[in-house]
Amino acid sequence: MWDRAYVKSQGKANFKKNYWNSVLVAFIYSLFFVASGSTVRSRSGSISKETLNDPDFMKILMIILAIVGVLIVFGTILKIFVFNPLEVGCNRFFLVNQLENATIGEVGFSYKNNYMNAVSGIFLRDLITVLGYMLLVVPGIILSYSYRLVPYILADDPQIKGADALRLSRKMMNGHKLDAFVFDLSFIGWYLLGIITCGIAVAFYVRPYKMNADAALYLAIKNSNGYEE
């Protein structure tokens, strides 16, 4: 079994030894997260019957809906084929950084190494997790922790297929989900500090520290007695 304090200390040490590269890659990852998680928001209001019967209004409404539909399709394609491998590449950087000072070039890892495995693996993880959250919050959380290691597995072994990465993550996280949840909770204080500093602490310390610690956690779980490769 892995020790939470030790894993966090490993992540912090590896973050500090490669500080600026860690900050930059964490910033790139944050941009991806914001872009892929953004949604189109609409303003609701009362519309009179006369307005609904206005043919010009209906034409404008159909044009707006068509544009929104195109943007949603384009955003989904961008998420699957650009941001998914980028997520794996960012996690590849932090994984390598646990062993040696990683370079920024690791971010593009999945675009050059079995690209479709990264695309399919993250897509399947997101699909299953979203379906879980559509049922209830608790199943969604459990599924998110079951498949937490998918991007690291894909970064660690680019030869593995997406579906196999999900199966392996589920197997590796068996018996570790609660501990991983507590591990995440232990960073709440740092994120509160980030709020107080208007996000500055998050950008320059908390996020890169957490992502290094997450990579260290993957290695700890991989090497733990509870998992046999």
Long-range contacts (C-beta under 8 A, 24 or more apart in sequence): 1-179, 1-224, 1-225, 1-226, 2-179, 2-217, 2-220, 2-221, 2-224, 4-179, 4-182, 4-183, 4-186, 6-220, 7-183, 7-213, 7-216, 7-217, 7-220, 8-183, 8-186, 8-213, 8-216, 10-98, 10-213, 10-216, 11-98, 11-209, 11-210, 11-212, 11-213, 11-214, 11-215, 11-216, 11-217, 12-209, 12-212, 12-213, 14-97, 14-98, 14-212, 14-215, 14-216, 15-97, 15-208, 15-209, 15-212, 15-213, 17-101, 18-97, 18-101, 18-102, 19-208, 21-93, 21-97, 21-101, 21-102, 21-103, 21-104, 22-94, 22-97, 22-208, 22-209, 22-211, 22-212, 23-203, 23-204, 23-208, 24-104, 25-90, 25-93, 25-94, 25-104, 25-106, 25-107, 25-208, 25-211, 26-90, 26-203, 26-207, 26-208, 26-211, 27-203, 27-207, 28-86, 28-90, 28-107, 29-86, 29-87, 29-90, 29-207, 29-211, 30-203, 30-207, 32-83, 32-86, 32-87, 32-90, 35-78, 35-79, 35-83, 36-75, 36-79, 36-83, 38-75, 40-68, 40-71, 40-72, 80-119, 80-122, 80-123, 81-119, 84-118, 84-119, 84-121, 84-122, 84-123, 85-110, 85-111, 85-115, 85-118, 85-119, 85-122, 86-110, 87-118, 87-122, 87-151, 88-118, 88-121, 88-122, 88-151, 88-154, 88-155, 89-118, 89-155, 90-211, 91-151, 91-152, 91-155, 91-211, 91-214, 91-215, 92-155, 94-211, 94-212, 94-214, 94-215, 95-152, 95-155, 95-156, 95-215, 95-218, 95-219, 97-212, 97-215, 98-212, 98-215, 98-216, 98-219, 109-155, 109-158, 110-154, 110-155, 110-158, 113-158, 114-158, 114-159, 116-162, 117-154, 117-158, 117-159, 117-160, 117-161, 117-162, 117-165, 118-154, 118-158, 118-162, 119-162, 120-161, 120-162, 120-163, 121-150, 121-151, 121-153, 121-154, 121-160, 121-161, 121-162, 121-163, 121-165, 121-166, 122-150, 122-151, 122-154, 122-162, 123-162, 124-162, 124-163, 124-166, 125-150, 125-151, 125-166, 125-169, 128-166, 141-181, 142-177, 145-173, 145-177, 145-180, 145-181, 146-170, 146-173, 146-177, 147-173, 148-173, 148-180, 149-173, 149-218, 149-221, 152-214, 152-215, 152-218, 156-218, 156-222, 171-227, 172-221, 172-222, 172-227, 173-221, 174-226, 175-226, 176-221, 176-224, 176-226, 180-217, 180-221, 183-213, 183-217, 187-213
